[in-house]
């Protein structure tokens, strides 16, 4: 049942949301194409701009590896799998193909999380609850509907945790880890790192948990016969990690493609005490938002203010009711002789990884809490712990939350209420009322159509990296998807942060166009902070709505 529900939610409206920068990167590199083929400093058509999305005949996996290793910063495993999958589909179903492989991995995580919970706690009920909440988790659905590598990363995390569970039990029993498990653990870890570098965080969490046993003088666990297979898996994993770390650090694109999560150099070197209050609070609230949406997310991104307020109020009431229940039953399971070991293990991993996130954010000036998607590394841990906690609640006859003592239900009803909240939250995500895309060309295009109407349009932006190419490709793809009647051309101008060459290039290029036309500047960054003055063009002064991902300004050129 959980697999069926999870499948429906992950494939519902799969292609309805606009494609954004990261998804374009997945598609382009999976096709063995390059963003570099898009001309800069030239006025181009929509076909030229979207040329990197065209499927080539007989394109080979070697091209995928070459492009991903020389033009991107991510490891290649997911892109190779996506390459094979996309090659099975016709070009008109490109977006469905790109997102569906992620959705399939997301569906696979449901039975796999069942297996991890069953292996860890040896309880069918805990396994069923973990799978049930994985199926409806709004965060899990968000990841599954992205044409990105996070759901595959989740599978590797779960598989690696399975090996850790076996290792911990063997240590407790003073028995060596079978060499087949150690070898499988090594292979899984290698594949995990080769899928996403953030997989290293879950490995660090596992290492911290294992260190607790290694340092225990009462267990005599430093015996080489007991630990040698674990040592082998650890050493092999470290060697793989160092290999990919070397590629990442010396990749020429690392700086420009990770700039969005970095604080300024000045701020990152500034002691915590001298940073602004908001700088200190933002990572905490960003993390809280990510944790909350693993369980619940009502339509807080609805265009209607009343729905937003009502959704926020219901979520607050729900968590005020649910959090005491979760903590109470966590204590029950932690005190249980049967489940204490695994509760302690998973809690240790979860707290360790979260602590590492905050250490990197606060002390290294790299705010990885900005991207909720990076929480994929500990998302399975949360689901397993949630299944274990709610299993303790399941068999209680009369159940109340301290926040609402007058609201009495039995344990099964309490768990059902939480699952229904998860289901409604999953529906919220697939209805595009929560976890909306970071860039919304679907909202910008109707504004362009309404203002420019039948006039030709030139859409221009400035370029630092493939991200800016992806921004303007999003608009072009939306025009193509909706069969928009606007006659649009595009111009991408390299940005120079010292000299305002972008403005000069823009003025030169618009002189070649027949008048009248409308110029739309989207995310057009220049050295000068004052509004641009363009010959024979007047600025549109009407108040227009803000659009996620796009700062835009309109000029009517007569």
C-alpha positions in Angstrom: 0.0 0.0 0.0 2.8 2.4 0.9 4.5 1.7 -2.4 1.3 2.4 -4.3 0.6 5.7 -2.5 4.3 6.7 -2.9 4.2 6.0 -6.6 1.1 8.0 -7.3 2.4 11.0 -5.3 5.8 10.9 -7.0 4.5 10.7 -10.6 1.6 13.1 -10.1 2.0 16.3 -12.1 5.6 15.3 -12.7 6.2 17.6 -15.7 3.9 20.4 -14.7 6.5 22.5 -12.8 9.0 24.6 -14.8 12.5 23.3 -15.3 15.2 25.2 -13.4 18.9 25.6 -13.5 20.1 22.5 -11.7 17.7 20.3 -13.7 19.0 21.8 -17.0 22.5 20.9 -15.9 21.4 17.3 -15.3 19.7 17.0 -18.7 22.5 18.8 -20.6 25.3 16.7 -19.1 23.3 13.5 -19.3 23.0 14.1 -23.0 26.7 14.6 -23.3 26.1 18.2 -24.3 27.6 21.4 -23.1 26.4 24.9 -22.1 29.4 26.3 -23.9 27.7 25.8 -27.3 25.3 28.6 -26.4 26.8 31.7 -28.0 27.6 34.7 -25.8 27.4 38.4 -27.0 25.1 37.3 -29.9 21.4 37.8 -30.4 20.1 34.2 -30.8 16.8 32.4 -31.4 15.1 30.1 -29.0 16.2 27.0 -31.0 19.9 28.0 -30.7 19.5 28.7 -26.9 17.8 25.3 -26.3 20.2 23.4 -28.6 22.0 21.8 -25.6 18.7 20.0 -24.8 18.7 18.2 -28.2 19.3 14.4 -28.1 22.2 13.5 -30.4 22.2 10.2 -32.4 24.6 7.6 -31.0 25.8 9.7 -28.1 28.1 7.7 -25.9 28.6 7.6 -22.2 32.2 8.7 -22.6 30.9 12.1 -23.7 28.8 12.3 -20.5 31.9 11.6 -18.3 34.0 14.1 -20.2 31.5 16.9 -19.9 30.6 16.3 -16.2 34.3 16.0 -15.2 35.4 19.1 -17.1 32.4 21.5 -16.9 30.6 20.6 -13.7 31.5 20.0 -10.0 29.5 16.8 -9.3 30.6 13.2 -9.5 29.3 11.3 -12.5 27.4 8.2 -11.4 23.9 9.7 -11.5 24.5 11.4 -14.8 25.6 8.1 -16.4 22.5 6.4 -15.2 20.4 9.3 -16.4 22.1 9.1 -19.8 21.1 5.5 -20.2 17.6 6.1 -19.1 17.0 9.3 -21.2 18.3 7.5 -24.3 15.3 5.1 -24.1 12.8 8.0 -24.6 11.9 10.2 -27.6 13.0 13.9 -27.4 9.4 15.2 -26.8 9.3 13.3 -23.5 12.7 14.6 -22.4 11.6 16.4 -19.2 9.5 13.4 -18.1 12.4 11.1 -18.7 14.8 13.3 -16.8 12.5 13.5 -13.8 11.1 10.0 -13.9 14.4 8.3 -13.1 14.6 10.4 -9.9 11.0 9.5 -9.1 11.7 5.8 -9.6 14.7 6.0 -7.2 12.3 7.8 -4.8 9.8 5.0 -5.0 12.5 2.4 -4.4 13.4 4.2 -1.2 10.1 3.1 0.3 10.7 -0.7 0.4 14.4 -0.1 1.1 13.7 2.0 4.2 11.4 -0.8 5.2 14.3 -3.2 5.0 16.6 -0.9 7.0 14.0 -0.5 9.8 13.3 -4.2 9.8 17.0 -5.1 10.0 17.6 -2.5 12.7 14.7 -3.1 15.0 13.6 -6.5 13.9 10.0 -5.2 14.1 7.5 -5.4 11.2 5.5 -2.6 12.7 8.4 -0.2 12.9 9.4 -1.1 9.3 5.8 -0.5 8.1 5.5 2.8 9.8 8.9 4.0 8.4 7.8 3.0 4.9 4.4 4.6 5.3 5.8 8.0 6.3 8.6 7.8 3.7 5.8 7.3 1.1 4.0 10.5 2.0 6.9 12.7 3.2 6.6 16.1 1.4 10.4 16.4 1.5 10.8 12.9 -0.1 8.3 13.8 -2.8 10.1 17.1 -3.5 13.4 15.3 -4.0 11.7 12.6 -6.2 10.2 15.2 -8.6 13.6 16.9 -9.2 15.7 15.8 -12.1 18.7 15.5 -9.7 20.7 12.9 -7.9 19.3 13.2 -4.4 17.0 10.2 -4.4 19.8 8.0 -5.6 21.9 9.4 -2.8 19.1 8.5 -0.4 19.3 4.8 -1.6 23.1 4.7 -1.0 22.6 6.3 2.4 20.1 3.6 3.4 22.3 0.8 2.0 25.3 2.1 3.9 23.3 2.4 7.1 22.3 -1.3 6.7 25.9 -2.3 6.7 26.5 -0.1 9.8 23.7 -1.8 11.6 25.2 -5.2 11.0 28.6 -3.8 12.1 27.3 -2.4 15.3 25.5 -5.6 16.2 28.6 -7.6 15.5 30.7 -5.4 17.7 28.2 -5.8 20.5 28.4 -9.6 20.1 32.2 -9.4 19.9 32.2 -11.0 16.4 34.1 -9.8 13.3 32.1 -8.3 10.5 31.9 -10.8 7.6 34.2 -9.9 4.8 31.3 -9.9 2.3 29.5 -7.2 4.3 32.7 -5.2 4.6 33.2 -5.4 0.8 29.6 -4.5 0.2 29.9 -1.6 2.6 33.0 -0.3 0.7 31.3 -0.6 -2.7 28.2 1.2 -1.4 30.3 4.0 0.1 32.3 4.4 -3.1 29.0 4.6 -5.2 27.6 7.0 -2.6 30.5 9.4 -2.8 30.5 9.0 -6.6 26.9 10.1 -6.7 27.1 13.2 -4.4 29.9 14.6 -2.4 27.6 15.3 0.6 27.4 11.5 1.1 30.6 12.1 3.1 28.5 13.6 5.8 26.7 10.4 6.6 30.0 8.6 6.5 31.3 11.0 9.1 28.2 10.4 11.2 28.9 6.7 11.0 32.5 7.1 11.9 31.6 9.1 15.0 29.2 6.3 16.1 31.9 3.6 15.5 34.5 5.7 17.4 32.3 5.5 20.5 32.7 1.7 20.4 36.3 1.8 19.4 37.2 4.0 22.4 35.3 1.9 24.9 37.9 0.2 27.1 35.5 -2.3 28.6 34.6 -4.0 25.4 38.1 -5.0 24.3 37.0 -4.0 20.9 40.4 -2.8 19.7 41.2 -6.4 19.0 42.5 -6.6 15.4 40.6 -9.8 14.7 37.3 -8.1 15.5 38.0 -4.9 13.6 40.1 -5.7 10.6 37.2 -6.0 8.1 35.8 -2.7 9.4 39.3 -1.1 9.0 39.5 -2.4 5.5 36.1 -0.8 4.6 37.1 2.5 6.3 40.5 2.7 4.6 39.0 2.0 1.2 36.3 4.6 1.7 38.8 7.2 2.8 40.9 6.6 -0.3 37.9 7.0 -2.5 36.9 10.2 -0.6 40.3 11.7 -1.0 40.3 10.9 -4.8 37.0 12.8 -5.3 38.0 15.6 -2.9 41.1 16.2 -5.0 39.0 16.5 -8.1 36.5 18.8 -6.4 39.1 21.2 -4.9 41.1 21.5 -8.2 38.0 21.8 -10.4 38.1 25.3 -12.0 34.3 25.5 -11.8 34.2 24.8 -8.0 34.3 28.5 -7.0 31.8 29.9 -9.4 29.2 27.1 -9.1 29.3 27.1 -5.2 29.3 30.9 -4.8 25.6 31.0 -3.9 26.1 29.1 -0.6 29.2 31.1 0.4 29.2 34.1 2.6 31.5 36.9 1.5 35.2 36.4 2.1 35.1 39.2 4.7 32.2 37.7 6.5 33.4 34.1 6.5 36.6 35.3 8.3 34.7 37.4 10.8 34.3 36.0 14.3 30.8 34.8 15.2 30.4 37.5 17.7 30.7 40.2 15.1 28.3 38.8 12.5 24.8 40.2 12.2 22.0 38.8 14.3 20.3 37.6 11.1 23.4 35.9 9.9 23.5 33.8 13.0 19.7 33.0 13.0 19.2 32.2 9.3 20.9 28.8 9.4 18.8 27.7 12.4 15.5 28.7 10.8 16.5 27.3 7.4 17.3 24.0 9.1 14.1 24.0 11.1 12.1 24.6 7.9 13.9 21.5 6.3 13.2 19.3 9.3 9.5 20.3 9.5 8.9 19.6 5.9 10.1 16.0 6.3 6.7 15.4 8.0 4.4 18.3 7.2 4.0 21.0 4.6 0.6 22.6 3.9 0.0 25.2 1.1 2.1 28.0 2.6 3.2 29.0 -0.9 -0.4 29.5 -2.1 -1.0 32.8 -4.0 -4.0 33.4 -1.6 -3.0 35.0 1.7 -5.9 33.5 3.6 -4.8 30.0 2.6 -1.2 30.8 3.6 -2.3 32.0 7.0 -4.7 29.1 7.6 -2.0 26.6 6.5 0.6 28.1 8.8 -1.8 28.1 11.7 -2.8 24.4 11.2 0.8 23.4 11.0 1.6 25.2 14.2 -1.3 23.5 16.0 -0.2 20.2 14.6 3.4 20.4 15.7 2.4 21.8 19.1 0.3 18.6 19.5 2.7 16.2 17.8 6.1 17.2 19.2 5.3 16.2 22.8 4.1 12.8 21.6 7.2 12.3 19.6 9.5 13.2 22.5 7.6 11.1 25.0 7.8 8.0 22.8 11.4 8.6 21.9 12.2 8.3 25.6 10.2 5.1 25.8 12.2 3.5 22.9 15.5 4.9 24.2 14.8 3.3 27.6 13.8 0.0 26.0 16.4 -2.7 26.4 15.2 -4.2 23.0 15.6 -1.0 21.0 18.1 1.1 22.9 21.1 0.2 20.8 19.6 1.1 17.5 17.9 4.3 18.8 21.2 5.4 20.2 23.0 4.5 17.0 20.6 6.4 14.7 20.3 9.4 17.1 24.1 9.6 17.3 24.3 9.7 13.5 21.6 12.3 13.2 23.0 14.7 15.7 26.5 14.2 14.4 25.6 15.1 10.8 23.5 18.1 11.9 26.4 19.3 14.0 28.7 19.0 11.0 26.3 21.1 8.9 26.3 23.9 11.5 30.1 23.7 12.0 30.7 24.2 8.2 28.0 26.9 8.1 29.2 29.0 11.1 33.0 28.4 11.1 33.8 28.0 7.4 31.4 30.6 5.9 29.6 28.0 3.7 25.9 28.0 4.5 24.9 24.6 3.4 21.6 25.0 5.3 20.4 27.2 2.5 19.7 24.2 0.3 17.0 22.0 1.9 17.8 19.3 -0.7 21.2 18.7 1.1 19.3 17.2 4.0 18.9 14.1 1.9 22.0 12.7 3.7 20.1 12.3 7.0 16.5 12.1 5.7 16.4 8.3 5.9 17.7 8.4 9.5 14.7 10.7 10.4 12.3 8.3 8.8 13.6 5.2 10.6 13.6 7.0 14.0 10.1 8.3 13.3 8.9 4.7 12.6 10.4 3.5 15.8 9.0 6.4 17.9 5.5 6.0 16.5 5.5 2.2 17.0 5.8 2.9 20.7 2.7 5.1 20.4 0.8 2.6 18.3 -0.4 0.2 21.1 -1.3 2.8 23.7 -5.0 2.8 24.5 -5.7 6.3 25.8 -3.4 8.9 24.5 -3.1 12.6 25.1 -0.7 15.3 24.2 0.3 17.7 27.0 -0.5 20.6 24.7 -4.1 19.4 24.3 -5.0 17.2 27.3 -8.7 17.4 26.5 -8.1 15.8 23.1 -8.0 12.1 23.9 -7.3 9.5 21.2 -5.7 6.0 21.2 -2.2 5.5 19.8 -3.3 4.2 16.4 -5.5 7.2 15.9 -2.6 9.6 16.8 -0.3 7.9 14.3 -3.1 7.9 11.6 -3.6 11.7 12.2 0.1 12.2 11.6 0.1 10.1 8.5 -2.9 11.9 7.0 -1.1 15.2 7.7 1.8 13.7 5.7 -0.5 12.7 2.9 -2.1 16.1 2.7 1.4 17.6 2.6 2.5 15.3 -0.2 -0.6 16.5 -2.2 0.5 20.1 -1.4 3.9 19.5 -3.1 2.5 17.8 -6.2 -0.1 20.6 -6.5 2.8 23.2 -6.5 1.6 24.8 -3.4 4.7 23.9 -1.5 8.4 23.3 -2.4 7.9 25.4 -5.5 10.8 25.6 -7.9 13.4 28.3 -7.1 12.9 29.9 -10.5 9.4 30.7 -11.8 9.5 31.4 -15.6 5.9 30.2 -15.6 4.9 33.4 -13.7 7.2 35.7 -15.7 6.1 34.6 -19.1 2.4 35.7 -18.7 3.7 39.2 -17.7 5.9 39.4 -20.8 2.9 38.3 -23.0 0.6 40.9 -21.3 2.9 43.8 -21.6 4.7 43.2 -24.9 1.7 41.6 -26.7 2.6 41.5 -30.4 5.8 43.4 -30.3 9.1 41.6 -30.8 11.0 40.9 -27.5 14.6 40.7 -26.6 15.4 39.0 -23.3 18.9 39.7 -22.0 20.9 38.7 -19.0 24.5 38.7 -17.8 26.6 35.6 -17.5 29.0 34.3 -14.9 28.6 30.6 -15.2 26.2 27.9 -16.6 23.7 29.0 -13.9 22.9 32.2 -15.8 22.5 30.3 -19.0 20.1 28.0 -17.2 18.1 31.0 -16.0 17.4 32.3 -19.5 16.9 28.8 -20.8 14.1 28.4 -18.3 12.2 31.3 -19.9 12.9 29.8 -23.4 11.7 26.4 -22.4 8.5 27.9 -20.9 7.8 29.7 -24.2 8.3 26.4 -26.0 6.2 24.4 -23.6 3.2 26.7 -23.7 3.5 27.5 -27.4 3.6 31.2 -26.5 2.9 33.6 -29.3 5.6 36.0 -28.4 8.4 36.6 -30.8 11.4 36.4 -28.6 15.2 36.6 -29.1 17.8 36.2 -26.5 21.1 37.8 -25.5 23.6 36.6 -23.0 26.4 39.0 -22.1 29.5 38.0 -20.0 29.6 39.9 -16.8 32.7 41.9 -15.9 32.7 42.8 -12.2 35.4 45.5 -12.7 34.4 47.2 -15.9 30.8 47.8 -17.2 31.3 46.1 -20.5 27.9 44.5 -20.3 26.1 47.8 -20.8 28.3 48.8 -23.7 27.7 45.4 -25.4 23.9 45.7 -24.8 23.8 49.2 -26.4 25.8 48.0 -29.4 23.5 44.9 -29.9 20.2 46.7 -29.6 21.2 49.1 -32.3 21.1 46.3 -34.8 17.4 45.4 -34.1 14.5 46.9 -36.1 12.2 49.0 -34.0 9.9 48.9 -32.1 10.7 46.1 -29.7 10.6 45.5 -26.0 13.8 44.8 -24.1 13.5 42.6 -21.0 16.5 42.6 -18.7 16.4 39.6 -16.4 19.1 39.3 -13.7 21.1 41.8 -15.6 24.0 42.7 -13.3 26.2 45.8 -14.0 28.9 47.7 -12.2 26.8 50.9 -12.0 23.9 50.8 -9.4 21.8 53.4 -11.1 19.2 52.5 -13.7 20.5 52.0 -17.2 20.1 54.7 -19.8 19.6 53.1 -23.3 19.4 55.2 -26.5 15.8 55.5 -27.9 14.5 53.3 -25.1 12.2 54.3 -22.2 11.9 52.5 -18.9 8.5 50.9 -18.1 7.6 52.4 -14.7 4.4 50.5 -13.9 4.5 48.4 -10.6 4.9 44.7 -11.4 5.0 41.7 -9.2 8.2 40.1 -8.0 9.1 36.7 -9.5 11.1 34.1 -7.7 14.5 33.8 -9.4 14.1 36.8 -11.7 14.8 40.4 -11.2 13.5 42.1 -14.3 13.3 45.5 -15.9 11.4 46.5 -19.1 12.5 49.0 -21.7 10.3 50.0 -24.7 12.5 50.7 -27.6 10.9 52.8 -30.3 
